[in-house]
Amino acid sequence: MQHHQNPFGKNEKIKFPVNYDLKVILIANQKHNENKAMIEHVLIKLGISFLNWRHKDSGQGKYTSYTVHIRILSEELMIRLYEELKTVPGFKMAI
């Protein structure tokens, strides 16, 4: 099992594999199926399993967040995921 320094905890380590809800925030364009497909493409390309999609528009309608439950097997895969997500058109951030 691999460990990675967790920036949010007091010296707590992330233990891989890890399951969590990934939130990807995109500039709103009302093309939810296309946005979801672009994010899915990244997940499939990296071999990351996912389920339970949700999306929500921001209060002022500038952004849409897409949340999906994923399983990450290693720190290297997590790093690659966030790098790949940056290439999605309209990408603002991922947490």
URZI-V790313 format. One record per helix or strand of 2 or more residues. SS is the DSSP state (~ for helix, > for strand). FROM is the first residue (numbers start at 1). TO is the last residue. If there is no record, write none. Layout:
BEGIN
ss:SS from:FROM to:TO
ss:SS from:FROM to:TO
END
This chain:
BEGIN
ss:> from:3 to:5
ss:> from:13 to:15
ss:> from:18 to:27
ss:~ from:32 to:45
ss:> from:49 to:57
ss:> from:63 to:72
ss:~ from:75 to:85
ss:> from:91 to:94
END
